[in-house]
Amino acid sequence: MNNTSTALWSHIRTVQNFPKPGICFFDLTPLFMSNIGPLTDALIESIPAEQLAEVDSFVAVEARGFVLASLLAQRTGKGLLLVRKAGKLPPPVVGVGYSLEYGMDRLEMSADIAPQKVIIVDDVLATGGTLKAVKQLMDKCQHSILGASIFLDLPDLHGDLGFNIWTVLDDKTMPEAQVA
């Protein structure tokens, strides 16, 4: 494990059995409170330079993906598209329903944005349900997905999603002391 991974992990709190039994929640709040520079650097370093040069906008997935995508958009001067839970955006919207580890949900985005080259940004990749739903939204709106920037990947829980996934951390880099 490198020093950046160790430093980032030291600011992540693991919460067992939240939001329901059997789920391990990774609380990034302590990381957001004092490590924005190193966090942004790590996200940018994980994405190939040619993809960063080509991207028009980062797609921010509600809710913690908003934080991460905003950091990338601000640092690179690129656009920001929001993927929100149902009922949070004014019409017209495009939406898809999907399942996640602990239930069902629906995601929506503005339907009237011209097609762009995008990088999807989210905090944790577990089963891949959220990213699959976002991919459906991107396809419906004719956006081209260059890949996805994920802060923390749990690769044993998902398969190939059909596009590039760039990660900062994965559960294999988690220090033993982090496992609660």
Disulfide bonds with the S-S distance in Angstrom:
none
